[in-house]
């Protein structure tokens, strides 16, 4: 599924790249406090929104069908003890005439943070529940994960688990997987001295433990994975026939295609709970077929394979 999604975004990106010369322009900025960006009202749905050039400038990520206006940020306690989460608040507008899934932004927006030896890509995070056991960001997370109606704007949030108190770099990509903008968040400004010390110690401890156990865990997992997966799938199919696919996905932690679920959701990025493409990805599939990148049975055409090769060559040159 991931490979299919990557190809579709790449194919769409090649067409978009020909519409404007500013697709590859990179906009960078740095922030140590909340930025003030006013929330926009609903817009008139545009049937040609997908043809717009993707840009990032002044805290606004215009991704064609959807626009993300980042309004403020914070650092909160993670659901994982000793960890912290970078919280990015945004207003999401659906510019198109079809329902959109705002959570697909995780495919083209990535966060990175350096440790002592590497520049590490950060994982999506989950914040610690409040004293009543509720998610303090529930309404914002719902805004990101619920389908957004045409022309509507909703408040949402992106979450990344940070590993230490060093700056976090956010990278925004276009459909060609090229970075078109960056934003740096100085997370240390949001942390107390005690929090910084605890966070760095936690990361150091977990890294040491991971290095010690990696070899034995990998070997054991390789020997048991196929047998365990087959047995668990058969057992769950027999015992969970009354459960919805979404409930089964939550118990497993992945969808029927083996793709990991989005935080707090019952589906993977770009997919429905049953593993089929969501509306956005299906739209890209239809586009690829209409423009000669895919055959009617979903296999790649010569044009599609040429697009794949072009993307691979670009990645090697980066």
MOBELGI-V554955 format. One record per pair of residues at least 4 apart in sequence whose C-alpha atoms are under 7 Angstrom apart, sorted by the first residue. I is the first residue (numbers start at 0). GAP is how many residues later the second one is. D is the distance in Angstrom with one decimal. If there is no record, write none. Layout:
I:GAP:D + I:GAP:D
This chain:
0:4:6.2 + 1:4:6.1 + 2:4:6.2 + 3:4:6.2 + 4:4:6.2 + 4:276:6.9 + 5:4:6.1 + 6:4:6.0 + 6:301:6.6 + 7:4:6.1 + 7:276:6.0 + 7:277:6.6 + 7:280:6.8 + 8:4:6.0 + 8:166:5.1 + 8:167:6.9 + 9:4:6.4 + 9:165:5.5 + 9:166:4.8 + 9:301:6.9 + 10:4:6.9 + 10:296:6.1 + 11:4:6.4 + 11:163:6.5 + 12:4:6.0 + 12:162:4.2 + 12:163:4.7 + 13:4:6.8 + 13:162:6.5 + 15:35:6.3 + 15:37:6.3 + 16:6:6.3 + 19:33:6.6 + 22:30:6.4 + 22:31:6.4 + 22:32:6.8 + 22:157:6.8 + 23:154:6.8 + 23:156:5.5 + 24:155:5.5 + 25:153:6.6 + 25:154:4.2 + 25:155:4.4 + 26:29:6.3 + 26:30:5.9 + 26:153:6.4 + 26:154:4.2 + 26:155:6.1 + 27:153:5.4 + 27:154:4.5 + 27:155:5.6 + 28:153:6.5 + 28:154:5.0 + 28:155:6.3 + 29:153:5.6 + 29:154:4.5 + 29:155:6.3 + 30:153:5.9 + 30:154:5.1 + 30:155:6.4 + 31:153:5.9 + 31:154:5.1 + 31:157:6.4 + 33:38:4.4 + 33:39:5.5 + 34:36:5.7 + 34:37:5.1 + 35:35:5.6 + 35:36:6.7 + 36:33:7.0 + 36:34:4.9 + 38:52:6.3 + 40:112:6.5 + 41:109:5.4 + 41:110:4.8 + 41:111:5.6 + 42:52:6.7 + 42:108:4.7 + 42:109:6.6 + 43:107:5.4 + 44:50:5.2 + 44:51:4.9 + 44:52:5.0 + 44:105:5.7 + 44:106:4.8 + 45:49:5.9 + 45:50:4.9 + 45:51:5.9 + 46:49:5.7 + 46:50:5.4 + 48:15:5.3 + 48:16:5.0 + 48:46:6.0 + 48:47:5.3 + 49:14:4.7 + 49:15:5.0 + 50:13:6.5 + 51:12:4.9 + 52:11:6.5 + 53:8:5.4 + 53:9:4.8 + 53:10:5.9 + 53:120:5.8 + 54:6:5.9 + 54:7:5.2 + 54:8:6.8 + 54:125:6.5 + 55:4:5.6 + 55:5:4.4 + 55:6:6.3 + 55:124:6.4 + 55:125:5.4 + 56:4:6.7 + 58:10:6.1 + 58:11:5.3 + 59:8:5.8 + 59:9:4.5 + 59:10:6.2 + 60:6:5.8 + 60:7:5.1 + 60:8:6.4 + 61:4:6.4 + 61:5:4.4 + 61:6:6.3 + 62:4:5.7 + 64:29:6.1 + 64:30:5.1 + 64:31:5.2 + 65:26:6.8 + 65:27:5.5 + 65:28:4.7 + 65:29:5.5 + 66:25:5.6 + 66:26:5.2 + 66:27:6.8 + 67:22:6.1 + 67:23:5.7 + 67:24:4.7 + 67:25:6.7 + 68:21:5.2 + 68:22:5.1 + 68:23:6.5 + 69:18:6.9 + 69:19:5.8 + 69:20:4.1 + 69:21:6.5 + 70:18:5.8 + 70:19:5.3 + 71:16:6.4 + 71:17:5.4 + 72:14:5.5 + 72:15:4.6 + 72:16:5.8 + 73:12:6.1 + 73:13:5.1 + 73:14:6.8 + 73:116:6.9 + 74:9:6.6 + 74:10:5.5 + 74:11:4.7 + 74:12:5.7 + 74:112:7.0 + 74:115:6.1 + 75:8:5.7 + 75:9:5.3 + 75:10:6.7 + 75:51:6.5 + 76:6:6.5 + 76:7:4.7 + 76:8:6.1 + 76:50:5.8 + 76:51:5.6 + 77:5:5.2 + 77:6:4.7 + 77:7:5.4 + 77:48:5.9 + 77:49:4.3 + 77:50:4.9 + 78:47:5.8 + 78:48:5.1 + 78:49:4.0 + 81:116:6.6 + 81:117:5.9 + 81:120:6.0 + 82:116:6.1 + 83:77:5.9 + 83:78:5.8 + 84:40:6.1 + 84:42:6.5 + 84:74:6.4 + 84:75:5.5 + 84:76:4.4 + 84:77:5.7 + 85:73:5.7 + 85:74:5.2 + 85:75:6.2 + 85:76:6.5 + 86:70:6.7 + 86:71:6.1 + 86:72:5.0 + 86:73:6.9 + 87:69:5.4 + 87:70:5.1 + 87:71:6.4 + 88:67:6.0 + 88:68:4.5 + 88:69:6.6 + 89:65:5.9 + 89:66:5.3 + 89:67:5.7 + 90:62:6.5 + 90:63:5.6 + 90:64:4.5 + 90:65:5.9 + 91:61:5.4 + 91:62:5.4 + 91:63:6.3 + 91:64:6.8 + 92:58:6.7 + 92:59:5.7 + 92:60:4.2 + 92:61:6.6 + 93:6:6.7 + 93:54:6.5 + 93:55:6.7 + 93:56:5.4 + 93:57:5.1 + 93:58:5.7 + 93:59:6.5 + 94:55:6.5 + 94:56:5.4 + 95:54:5.6 + 95:55:6.6 + 96:53:5.0 + 97:51:6.9 + 97:52:5.5 + 98:48:6.0 + 98:49:5.4 + 98:50:4.8 + 98:51:5.6 + 99:47:5.3 + 99:48:5.2 + 99:49:6.8 + 99:179:6.8 + 99:180:6.0 + 100:44:6.5 + 100:45:6.5 + 100:46:4.7 + 100:47:6.2 + 100:179:6.8 + 101:42:5.2 + 101:43:6.3 + 102:41:5.3 + 102:42:5.4 + 103:165:6.0 + 103:166:6.1 + 104:4:6.0 + 105:4:6.8 + 107:64:6.1 + 107:65:5.1 + 107:66:7.0 + 108:61:6.9 + 108:62:5.7 + 108:63:4.7 + 108:64:6.3 + 109:60:5.7 + 109:61:5.3 + 109:62:6.8 + 110:10:5.8 + 110:11:5.4 + 110:57:6.6 + 110:58:5.6 + 110:59:4.4 + 110:60:6.3 + 111:7:6.4 + 111:8:5.4 + 111:9:4.4 + 111:10:5.5 + 111:56:5.7 + 111:57:5.1 + 111:58:6.4 + 112:6:5.6 + 112:7:5.3 + 112:8:6.6 + 112:9:6.9 + 112:53:6.7 + 112:54:6.4 + 112:55:4.9 + 112:56:6.4 + 113:4:5.6 + 113:5:4.2 + 113:6:5.8 + 113:52:6.9 + 114:4:6.5 + 121:38:6.1 + 121:39:6.2 + 121:40:6.6 + 122:37:5.6 + 122:38:5.8 + 123:35:5.5 + 123:36:4.3 + 123:37:6.0 + 123:139:6.9 + 124:34:5.1 + 124:35:4.6 + 124:36:4.7 + 124:138:6.9 + 125:33:6.8 + 125:137:6.8 + 128:4:5.0 + 128:5:5.1 + 128:6:4.8 + 128:7:6.4 + 129:4:5.4 + 129:5:6.4 + 129:6:6.2 + 136:4:6.1 + 137:4:6.0 + 138:4:6.3 + 139:4:6.5 + 139:15:5.8 + 139:16:4.1 + 139:17:5.4 + 140:4:6.2 + 140:15:5.9 + 140:16:5.9 + 141:4:5.6 + 142:11:5.9 + 142:12:5.8 + 142:13:4.8 + 143:12:5.0 + 143:13:6.5 + 147:4:6.8 + 162:40:5.8 + 163:35:5.6 + 163:36:5.0 + 163:39:6.7 + 164:22:6.0 + 164:23:5.0 + 164:31:5.8 + 164:35:7.0 + 165:20:6.9 + 165:21:6.7 + 165:22:6.6 + 166:17:6.5 + 166:18:5.5 + 166:19:4.5 + 166:20:5.7 + 167:16:5.6 + 167:17:5.1 + 167:18:6.6 + 167:19:6.9 + 168:13:6.7 + 168:14:5.7 + 168:15:4.5 + 168:16:6.4 + 169:12:5.4 + 169:13:5.0 + 169:14:6.2 + 170:8:6.3 + 170:10:6.0 + 170:11:4.6 + 170:12:6.7 + 171:7:5.6 + 171:8:5.8 + 171:9:5.2 + 171:10:6.1 + 172:4:5.3 + 172:5:5.2 + 172:6:4.3 + 172:7:5.5 + 173:4:5.6 + 173:5:6.6 + 173:6:6.5 + 186:4:6.8 + 190:4:5.7 + 190:5:6.0 + 191:4:6.2 + 192:4:6.3 + 193:4:6.1 + 194:4:5.9 + 195:4:6.1 + 196:4:6.1 + 197:4:6.0 + 198:4:6.2 + 199:4:6.1 + 200:4:6.1 + 201:4:6.1 + 202:4:6.0 + 203:4:6.3 + 204:4:6.3 + 205:4:6.0 + 206:4:6.2 + 207:4:6.3 + 208:4:6.3 + 209:4:5.7 + 212:4:6.0 + 213:4:5.9 + 214:4:6.3 + 215:4:6.2 + 216:4:5.9 + 217:4:6.1 + 218:4:6.5 + 219:4:6.3 + 220:4:5.5 + 223:4:5.9 + 224:4:5.9 + 225:4:6.2 + 226:4:6.2 + 227:4:5.9 + 228:4:5.9 + 229:4:6.2 + 230:4:6.1 + 231:4:5.9 + 232:4:6.0 + 233:4:6.3 + 234:4:6.1 + 235:4:5.3 + 236:4:6.1 + 242:4:6.2 + 242:5:6.7 + 243:4:6.4 + 244:4:6.1 + 244:28:6.1 + 244:29:6.1 + 245:4:6.3 + 245:20:4.8 + 245:21:6.9 + 245:27:5.3 + 246:4:6.4 + 246:19:6.9 + 247:4:6.3 + 248:4:5.7 + 248:5:5.4 + 248:6:5.2 + 248:17:5.8 + 249:16:5.5 + 252:7:6.2 + 252:8:6.0 + 253:4:5.4 + 253:5:5.3 + 253:6:4.3 + 253:7:5.2 + 254:4:5.5 + 254:5:6.6 + 254:6:6.7 + 254:12:6.3 + 254:13:6.5 + 254:18:6.5 + 254:19:6.9 + 254:20:6.0 + 255:18:6.4 + 255:19:5.6 + 256:18:5.9 + 258:9:6.0 + 259:8:5.7 + 260:4:6.4 + 260:5:6.3 + 260:6:5.1 + 260:7:4.2 + 261:5:6.4 + 261:6:5.3 + 261:7:6.2 + 265:7:6.0 + 266:4:6.1 + 266:5:5.7 + 266:6:4.6 + 269:7:6.1 + 269:8:5.5 + 269:11:5.9 + 270:4:5.4 + 270:5:5.5 + 270:6:4.5 + 270:7:4.7 + 271:4:5.4 + 271:5:6.0 + 271:6:5.2 + 276:4:5.5 + 276:5:5.5 + 277:4:5.9 + 278:4:6.0 + 279:4:6.5 + 280:4:6.3 + 281:4:6.2 + 282:4:6.1 + 283:4:6.0 + 284:4:6.3 + 285:4:6.1 + 286:4:6.1 + 287:4:6.1 + 287:5:4.9 + 287:6:5.6 + 288:4:5.8 + 288:5:4.6 + 288:6:6.0 + 288:7:6.5 + 291:9:6.8 + 291:11:6.7 + 292:7:6.1 + 292:8:5.5 + 292:10:5.4 + 292:11:4.1 + 293:4:5.6 + 293:5:5.6 + 293:6:4.5 + 293:7:5.3 + 293:10:6.3 + 294:4:5.4 + 294:5:6.0 + 294:6:6.0 + 299:4:5.2 + 299:5:6.2 + 300:4:6.2 + 301:4:6.2 + 302:4:6.3 + 303:4:6.3 + 304:4:6.2 + 305:4:6.2 + 306:4:6.3 + 307:4:6.3 + 308:4:6.1 + 309:4:6.2 + 310:4:6.2 + 311:4:6.3 + 312:4:6.3 + 313:4:6.3
